Amino acid sequence: MRRFLPSGYPAAALAAACSFVVIAAAVRLQAAPGLDEKLAARVQSWESPGLTLCMTLLSWIGTGLPLVLLTAVIMGLLYHKLGFRREIWLIALTAVGSALLNVALKHLFRRPRPEVYRLAEAAGFSFPSGHSMAAFSLYGLLAFLLWPRLQGSFSRTVLLAAAASLILAIGLSRIYLGVHYPSDVLGGYAASACWIAAVLALYRRLTRQELR
């Protein structure tokens, strides 16, 4: 099947990078003091036993070994069921690169985690959120790769809604559990979007083929 990879990825990467720089500058300069705390407190005001269980599960599958296993299962299904070949390497590169980028950015900014009411514990620095970056990288790229395989606006709408819901829910879970600020999550999305766009631009250049 002929595939198409539209142009504009360098521009998309630049736009995402600029968004990250704005968020990072606001974090570093404390441009909106108290806003992160107020938004986080608002999210945590939704607390209930059922929601806490749901958010804990979302957070659990969002990184570490569960995410590695989930990614491996997805890659296996794409390979055996849909015949993806180069795309498998694209997913692996994006996932590994996203994780390494997150580690580098965390050590660059060295932002402490929130000192607020916590429903979970987490180690390391806070900005940007690794869960948010991992979710955006995996489900965002997956939606991109599956989009051409689906026919009809309904199927594609469901695909986008499912990917967006997972990305947003995993990011929200980190705020709800008290281990990240909202700006950590937004920064993670921006950094991951920049990385995905850069990888796709390189992929198109190296393969010199169109994706549809």
Buried (B, 14 or more C-beta within 10 A) or exposed (E): EEBEBEEEBBEBBEBBBEBBEBBBEBBEEEEEEEBBBEBBBEBBEEEEEEEBEBBBEBBBBBBEEEBEEEBEEBBEEBEEEEEBEEBBEBBEBBBEBBBEBBEEBBEEBEBEBBEEEEBBEBEEBBBBBBBBBBBBBBBBBBBBBBBBBBEEEEEBEEBEEBBBEBBBBBBBBBBBBBBBBBBBBBBBBBBBBBBBBBBBBBBBEEEEEEBE
